[in-house]
Amino acid sequence: MNFRVELSSKALQSLSKLDLSDKKRAFDKIESLENTPFPTGYKKLGGKNEVYRLRFGNFRILYTISKPEHTILIFHIEKRSKVYQ
């Protein structure tokens, strides 16, 4: 079951600021989400909303899943030190 991955404008802006090697690693993680919304290394974050985290290096990708529509929305990509603020 494949999922469609969408990036918010904020996530696209963050992605554009990454250096080339970090961009490649981010795209590899994003591609892994197309096959499964729960790839190796994912973690569900606490709280009311269904928010998940995927790490790569010192960066985090935050996303939500809409199972009926088979859509994953990536809404934040940032360094670990800033992403949870």
RASUL-V468544 format. One record per run of one state. SS is the DSSP state (2 for helix, 1 for strand, 0 for the rest). FROM is the first residue (numbers start at 1). LEN is the number of residues. If there is no record, write none. Layout:
SS,FROM,LEN
SS,FROM,LEN
//
This chain:
0,1,3
1,4,4
0,8,1
2,9,8
0,17,3
2,20,16
0,36,6
1,42,3
0,45,6
1,51,6
0,57,2
1,59,8
0,67,4
1,71,9
2,80,4
0,84,2
//
